[in-house]
Amino acid sequence: MSEVGGKVWMVKGAGKWFPGTRDELLAAMHEYVDGVELSGVRGRVVSALAPHAGYQYSGKVAGYTFKALRSSADRYGEVDTVVVIGFTHGLQYEGVALLDGDLVRTPLGDAVIDTDAVRELASMGRSIFIDDRPHAVEHSAENEIPFVQYALPDAKLVVGLIGDHAEGTITELVDALVVLAEEKNIVVVASSDLLHDADYEKVTKSDKGTLGLIAELKVDGLLDSWSYEQQVCCGISPLVVAMRFAERCGAADGKLLCYRNSGDDYPESRGNWVVGYGSVVFSVSD
C-alpha cells in the first residue's frame, strides 16, 4: 500500500500475535498465502471469514481466505477498500468503533485507511462511530491487517470493532456497508475463530456443524446455535454482518476453503485447550 502522511496507528501485536520484523512477516505471508492451492471458488468474492489467533496457530487457515481475495481481485478488478470487522474480547459497549487515522503501520509498512469511507459509515447510523480506544487493547481485527497488505496491497482499509451482539448494531452496519458498496468495490472480512474447549472431539464436531451453517448462509441457525455458554464462534457479530452483507449482494451460499484446529497441529493441546479455525468466502455470480 502506498505511503502518505498523516495520523499513524501503530499495531500492537507485532512480535506477539504475528512476526515482529518485516522479513519474518514476509516469510510467513509467503508460506500462508502463496503456498495455498485453491479450487472451486467461483464468482467475485464480496465477504469472507478469517480466523484471528496467533499466526502459528491460525495463519495457515487465514491464508486461504486472503489467497481467494487476491485471486478474485485478479479476475474481477482491484478492490478499493477492505472492511475488516472484528469484535472486542474484553470490552463491552454498544455499537461499532471505527479506527481513526490515515495509516496503520505494521512491519510490512503503512496501510492506508479509507478516511472517506470511515466518515461515511459513521454518518449512517447511531451505532457506528469513530473511536480508537477499543482498538488499543484488541487483536481480532488487527491480526487481519498484514494479510490485507500482502494479498491486496493497493486496497485501502476500514477497521471496525463491534462491542455488542445487538440486532440493531448488526442491521445498521450491514445497511451502511450496502450503501458503501454501491459507491466503491469493497470486500468485508469478518474476524472470528470457532469453538474453544478442552475436548478435541467436541471442538471438531461443533466446528463442522458451525461451518456447515456458515457455508449455507443459514444466519438464523447460526445465531440459534450460539450462546454465551456455548460460543461456537468467537466473533459471532462480525460473522453475521459478513453473511448478511453477502446475502444483500446476491450470494446464494459460501465456500469452505479450509478448516483446522489447534489440536490438529499441536496434539499436546488436546485435553487442555483446543480452538477451531475456518476459512469461508462468499461470492456473487459473474
SVG drawing of the C-alpha trace seen along z (x, -y; Angstrom):
<svg xmlns="http://www.w3.org/2000/svg" viewBox="-33 -14 47 51">
<polyline fill="none" stroke="black" stroke-width="0.4" points="0.0,0.0 1.3,-3.4 2.6,-5.7 1.1,-9.0 1.4,-11.5 -1.0,-11.9 -2.0,-10.2 -0.4,-6.8 -1.9,-3.9 0.9,-1.5 -0.2,2.1 0.2,3.6 0.5,7.3 3.8,7.3 6.2,9.8 3.2,11.2 0.4,12.3 2.4,12.2 6.1,11.8 7.7,8.6 10.1,7.9 9.5,7.3 11.5,10.3 9.9,12.7 6.4,11.4 7.0,11.6 8.2,15.2 5.0,16.0 2.8,14.4 4.6,16.2 4.0,19.5 0.4,18.9 -0.9,17.1 1.4,18.1 1.6,21.7 -2.1,22.2 -3.8,24.1 -7.4,23.0 -10.2,24.9 -13.9,24.4 -14.1,20.6 -16.4,19.1 -17.6,15.6 -16.4,12.3 -15.8,12.6 -17.7,10.0 -17.1,11.1 -15.2,13.7 -14.4,15.3 -10.8,15.4 -9.5,16.5 -7.6,14.2 -5.4,16.3 -1.7,16.1 -0.3,16.9 1.5,20.0 -2.0,21.5 -4.4,19.9 -2.2,18.4 -2.3,21.3 -6.1,21.2 -6.3,17.4 -4.1,17.7 -6.8,19.5 -9.2,16.5 -6.7,14.0 -5.5,16.1 -9.1,16.2 -9.5,12.5 -6.3,11.9 -7.5,14.4 -10.9,12.7 -9.2,9.3 -7.0,10.6 -10.1,11.8 -12.6,9.0 -10.6,5.9 -8.8,4.3 -10.6,4.0 -10.9,0.3 -11.4,0.9 -11.3,3.9 -13.6,3.5 -12.2,5.6 -14.7,6.3 -13.6,7.7 -15.0,7.6 -13.8,7.0 -12.8,9.9 -12.6,7.8 -14.7,4.7 -18.4,4.3 -20.1,1.2 -22.9,0.5 -22.1,0.2 -19.2,0.4 -16.0,-1.5 -14.1,-2.5 -10.4,-3.1 -9.4,-6.7 -6.3,-8.0 -4.7,-8.0 -2.3,-5.0 -1.9,-1.7 1.8,-0.8 2.8,2.9 6.2,4.5 5.2,4.7 4.8,0.9 1.9,-1.5 -1.6,-0.5 -3.8,-3.4 -7.1,-4.0 -10.0,-4.9 -10.9,-8.1 -13.8,-9.0 -15.4,-5.6 -14.8,-5.8 -16.6,-9.1 -19.4,-8.0 -20.1,-4.8 -20.0,-6.8 -22.6,-9.1 -25.1,-6.4 -26.1,-5.0 -26.1,-5.9 -24.4,-2.6 -21.4,-3.4 -18.8,-5.9 -15.1,-6.7 -13.2,-5.7 -9.7,-4.4 -9.8,-3.3 -11.2,0.2 -8.5,0.9 -5.7,0.2 -6.5,3.4 -7.9,5.8 -6.2,8.0 -9.2,9.6 -9.3,7.0 -5.6,6.0 -4.4,9.5 -6.0,9.4 -4.2,6.3 -0.9,7.8 -2.8,10.3 -4.7,7.5 -1.4,5.6 0.2,8.7 -2.7,10.0 -4.3,6.7 -1.5,4.2 -3.4,1.4 -6.6,1.6 -7.4,-0.9 -8.7,0.2 -11.6,-0.3 -11.2,1.3 -14.1,1.8 -14.7,3.5 -18.2,4.5 -18.8,4.1 -22.2,5.9 -24.5,8.5 -27.5,6.3 -29.6,6.8 -29.8,3.0 -26.0,2.7 -25.7,5.5 -28.5,4.2 -27.2,0.6 -23.7,1.8 -25.0,4.1 -27.2,1.3 -24.3,-1.1 -22.0,1.4 -24.5,2.0 -24.6,-1.8 -20.8,-1.9 -20.7,1.0 -22.8,-1.0 -20.0,-3.6 -16.9,-1.5 -15.6,2.1 -15.4,3.3 -14.8,6.6 -15.9,7.3 -13.7,9.6 -15.2,11.0 -12.6,11.9 -13.8,14.9 -12.4,18.1 -14.6,21.1 -15.2,23.1 -12.8,23.1 -12.8,26.2 -10.5,28.8 -12.3,31.6 -10.7,32.1 -13.6,34.3 -16.2,31.8 -14.5,28.9 -14.1,30.9 -17.8,31.9 -19.1,28.5 -17.0,26.7 -18.1,29.0 -21.7,28.1 -21.0,24.4 -19.1,24.2 -21.9,26.0 -24.4,23.3 -22.0,20.6 -21.4,22.0 -25.1,22.5 -25.7,18.9 -28.1,20.0 -27.8,17.0 -30.7,17.8 -29.4,21.3 -26.0,20.0 -27.5,17.5 -29.6,20.2 -26.6,22.4 -24.6,19.6 -24.9,18.7 -22.6,17.1 -22.2,20.6 -21.5,22.2 -19.7,19.8 -19.5,21.7 -18.0,18.6 -15.6,16.3 -16.7,13.3 -20.4,14.1 -21.4,10.5 -18.7,9.8 -19.6,13.1 -23.3,12.3 -22.5,9.0 -20.4,10.6 -23.1,13.2 -25.9,10.8 -23.9,8.4 -23.2,11.4 -26.9,12.1 -27.6,8.5 -25.0,8.6 -26.7,11.6 -24.6,14.5 -26.5,17.8 -24.1,19.6 -20.4,19.7 -17.4,21.9 -15.5,23.6 -11.8,23.4 -10.0,24.8 -10.6,26.0 -8.2,26.9 -8.0,26.6 -5.1,26.2 -5.4,29.9 -4.6,30.9 -1.3,29.1 -0.5,29.3 -1.8,32.7 -0.4,31.9 -3.1,29.3 -5.9,31.9 -7.5,32.2 -6.1,28.7 -7.4,26.0 -8.4,26.5 -9.5,23.7 -11.1,24.1 -10.3,22.0 -12.2,21.8 -11.8,20.0 -15.0,19.3 -15.7,17.0 -18.9,15.7 -19.1,14.9 -21.6,13.5 -22.1,14.7 -20.0,13.2"/>
</svg>
